[in-house]
Amino acid sequence: MDLIAIILISVYSLDIVVLFLFGLHCYLMIYLYRRNAEYCVSGEDEEREPIDLDRISSGSLPIVTVQLPIYNEYYVIDRLLKTTTALKWPKDRLEIQVLDDSTDNTRERARRLVEHYQNLGYDIHHIHRTVRTGHKAGALREGLDFCKGEFIAIFDADFMPTPEFLISTIPYFADDGIGMVQTRWGHINDDYSILTKAQSYGIDGHFMIEQVARNCNNLWMNFNGTGGIWRKRCIIEAGNWQSDTLTEDFDLSYRAELAGWRFRYFRDVVNPAELPATISAFKSQQFRWCKGSIQTALKLIPTILRSRFNWKIKGEAVVHLLNYSVHPLMLIPESGHAHRVQQSRGEYGGSCEHVSGKLPERSPEPG
């Protein structure tokens, strides 16, 4: 019993220390955010002001491909294509790929909508796969194989790209070392329920504090899977999209940064999105994010620790990858408490009956 007690106390103590370090990391993010938050506001540099399309010829602008990966999104596909085609960018420099892995009526709906926008002069393509090899990562990779754009913007089906997205982000790619620009997620249904309100608080904490803290202090940040734009060459040189984790965005981000690419993040460029409104949808989302980040951690942490980068970058990258481990760590103290309660009941629960043969009389309730 003494050995078991020593083991439990050791595990419990280690757990408390690790949770303390994760909590300390949150305060560190706040401190880093306050140091230079203006760095993550677009257009602050005169050389990187939003592009004025009235003063520049379309021929001098790069071709941009917008990839829209969808899977059974019948009720939002209209909204997605309407907002994507409203992006402020010349039609002859804009390509749109609808990467459709749907197995329901979304396929036919998407096909008709694509034909409609083609008739309006948009360079838009409906790419349907009957076999979902690699899921989202596989769809993005397949679209990348024959896209025209030098830059690749990605939006999930529940997003509505802001019209200024391209004119605000493309100027930052004038720096050849920039591989990706991420923008902030907005919310269109945060007041729908307590669930969506709670999600909005968590997501805003990530985008308004953590991403700013990392980016403005030259630490690694990640592409959030949507609402960002990549340099195509960066994706290719980093090893392209890979489907061995559920968070292909996190995986590619860190592989790109290991290869020496730098990212930018802007909190003032906001793309509205719809939050999961049901418990089942929320649980599914959190499962993907949690399992995927741990998969990415197991895949990349050894490489990160062996890399040439300084200990600050490595340490923050590892903590970021392991963030979701906080949840199981929080269960250990509860398990220890339950064990102590059970042990206490086992030692003392029957003592009164053993001595006197009956339980002691209860005092009368007040009143």
N, C-alpha and C positions, 0 to 999 in steps of 0.2 A: 504493500500500500504506500509506503514511503517513496518508492521509486515512481509509482504512478503519479503521486502528488508532485514530485519534483519535475516530471515531464510536463504535467499540466501547467504548473506555474511557469515553467520555461517557455512553453508555447504561448501562454497568455501574455507574458511579459514582452516577448518578441512581437506579438501581434499589436500590443499597445504602442510600442516604439514605432513600428511601421506606420500605423494609423496616425500617430503624431507627426511623422515626417510628411505624410500626404497632406495633413492639415496645414503644416508649416509651408508646404509648397503653394497652397492656395493664397496665403498671405504674401508669399514672394511674388506671385503673379500680379497681385494688386499693386505692390511696390513697383514692379517693372512697368506696369501700365502707366502709372503716374509720372514716370521719368520722361517719357517722350511720346505721348499718345497722338500728338499732331502728325507724326510721321505716317500714320495710317489714314490720313485724310487726302483724298485725291485732289489734284490740281493745285496743291500748295506750291509746287515748283513751277515757275513760269514756262519752263521748257516742256512740261508735261501737262499742260492745260488740255481740257477736252477738245477734240478735233472739231473745227468749224467746217462743216461740209459745204457751206456756201462759198468758202474761200479757198478750197482746195479741189483739184481735179480728181475724179474717181480713179483715174489711171495710176496715180501716185500712191494709192492706198493698197494695202495687202489684201489678198483674198482670205476671207474668214469662213471656215466651215462650222456650222452649229449642229451638234449631234444631239438628238432627242431620243434617248433609249426609253422605250415604253413596253409594258407587259400588261395586257388586259386593263386598259385605262379608258374605257368607252366614254365615261362621263366627263372626262377632263381634256380629251384630245382636241376638241374644238378650241377651248380656251388656250391651250398650249400653243397651237399653231397660229392663232390670232395674235397673241402677244409676241411670238417669235418673228413673225413677218412684219411686225411693227418696229423692229429694231432700226435705229437710225444708222443706216449703212447703205451705200449704193447697191442696187439689185445686181449689177454686173460684177460685184466684188463679194457677193454673199452666196454661200451654198448652204442648204439645209438638208440634213439627213434624218429621216424618221426611221430609227432603228427598231423595228417592230417585231417582237417575239411573241405576239399575242396568240392566244388559242381560242378567243371568243369573237364576238361581233366587232371588236375594236379593229381587227384587220381590215374589214371591208369599209368601215367608217373612215379609217386613216387613209385608205387608198383613194376614196372619193374626195376627201379634203385635199390631198396632195394634188390630184388632178385639177381641182378648182384653183389652187394657188399657182400651179403651172400655167394655167390659162391666163392668169393675171401677170405673168412675166417673171415669176420667181424660179430660181434654180433650186428646185426642191425634189427630193427623191424618197420613195417609199421602199425600204429594204426590209423584207420579211424573211425570217429564218424559220424553217420547220423543225429544226433541231437546235435546242438552246444550249449549245456547247459553250461552257464558260459563263453562262448567264449574262449579266450586264457587262462584265469585262470582255467576254467573247464578242458581244455585239459591238462594243466600242472598238475593239481591235479589228474586226472585220470591216467596219466603216472606215477606219483609218487607212486600210490597204488601198483604197481608191478615191479618197477625198482629194479635193483640189486645194484646200486651204493651207496656208503657211501657219495659221493659228487655228486652234480647235476649241470652241466654246461648248460647254456641256450643261444641259438643263434636264432635270428629271420631270416627270409628267405632272407633278403637283406644283410646279413653279410657273411663275409668270415673269419672264425677263423684262427688266425695266428698259424703256426705249434708249436710254443713254448708256447702257452697259458697254457697248463696243467703243463708242467715242471717248469714254472715260478711261478704259483700261488699255486699249491698244497703244497709246503714247508711251507707256512704261516699257514696252518691248524694244524701244530704241536702244536700251541697254542690252547688249548681246548676252549678258550673263543671267538675265531674268528668264526663267523657264515657265513660270505660271503666275497668274494673278487671280486671287480669290476675292470675292465680294461677300457682303453680309446677307444673311437670310432674313427676310421680313415675315410677317404673319398676317394672314387675312381672317383667321378665325380664332384668335387667341382669347376672345371673350365668349366663345361658344359654351364652354363648361369649365369646371375646376380643373379637369384633366388638361385641356388645351392651355389654360392659363399657367399651370405649373410647368408644362413643357416649354412655353415661351420664356419663362424665367430662366430655366436651365440653358436653353439655346442662346439666349441673349447674354448670359454670363460667359459662355464660350466665345461668342463672336465680339462682344464689346470689351471683354477683359482679357481672356486668355490669348486669343489670336493677336490682339494688339500688343500684348506684353511680349509675346514671342517675336513677332515680326519687327517691332521697333527696337529690339535689343539684339538683333542678329542671331536669334535662336531659330531652330527649325520649327516650321509650322506645316500643317498638312492641307492638301486640297480636300474639301468637304464633300466631294462626290457630285456636286452640282453648283451652279452659280459662279463658275470660274472659267478661265480660259488658259489654254496651254500653248506653248510653242511646240509645233509638231516635232521638231528635231529633238527637243528635250524628252518627249515621250519615247521616241525611238532609241535614243542613246541610253536611256535609263532602263531599257529592257522591255519596253512596251507594256500594255495591260496584261496582267497575269491573274489567273482565276484560282490560285491555290489558297486564297483567303477570301473571307466574305466581305472584307473591306479593301477592295482593289484600289480605292482612292488613297487610303492611308499607306498602303504598300508601295504604290508608285511614287508617292510624295517623298518618302524617305529614301527610296532607291535613287531618285533624282538628286536629292540633296547630298547623298553619299557620293554621287558622281560630280559634285561641285556646283550644281545649279542653285540659283537663288530665287526666292519667291517674294511677292508683294501681296499685301492685304489692305483693303480699303473698307472702313466701316461706314462711310457715307454713301457708298453705292449699294443700294438695297434692292434685292429681287424678292418680291412677295411670294409666299408659298403657303400651302394649306397643311396645317398640323394634323396628325392622326387624331381622329375624333372619337375613336372607340378603344376600349381597353385591349381588345384582341390585336388591332392594328398597331397600337403603341407597344405591346409586348413583342410583336413580331419585329418591329423596328429595333427595339432595344436588344433583342436577341442577336440580330445581325451585327449591330455595332459592338456589342460586348464580345461575342465569340470571334468576330473578325479582328478586333484589336489585339486580342490575346494570341490569335494565330499569327498576326503580323509581328507581334513581340517575339514569339518563339522563332520566327523566320529570320528576323533582322537584328535582334539585340546582339548576338555574337559578332556579326559584321560591324555593327556600330561601335562596339567596345574595342575592336581591333583597328578601327579607322584612324586617320591622321588628325582628326578634329580635336579641339581642346576639351577638357573635362566638363566645362560648363555646358557646351552643346551636347555632349554625350549624356551627361546626367539628366538634363531636361528631356532629351529624346526618350530615354529609358522610362522616366517617370510618366511622361505623356503616354507611351505605349502601354504602361501597366495601370493606368488610371482606373479601369474597370475592375481591377482586383480589389479595390476598396470594398465592394459589396460583400464578397465572401468573407473578407477579413472582419467586417463588422458583425458577422454571425458568430465568430469564435467566442467573444465575451458572453454573448447570450447563451451559447451552448455550455460554457463553463458555469454560468449562473444556474442553468437548469440542472446541471450535474450536481451542484452543491445542494440545491433544494431537494433533489431526489435522495441524495446521500443523507441529508439531515432527516428526512422522513423515515428512511430506512433505519436510522440509529435511534430515533426518539419517538417515532409514531406510535409504537405499541407499548411503551414503557408503563403507562398508567394502568392499563388493563392487566399487565403482567404482575404488578405489585398488589393491586387492590381487587382485581377481578371485575372492575367496572370503571367506566369513564367518570371523571369528576363532574359534578353538577355545574352547569353553565350559569353564569351570573345573568340575571334578567336584563333584557334590553332596556336602554334608557326610554322612559316614557311609557 
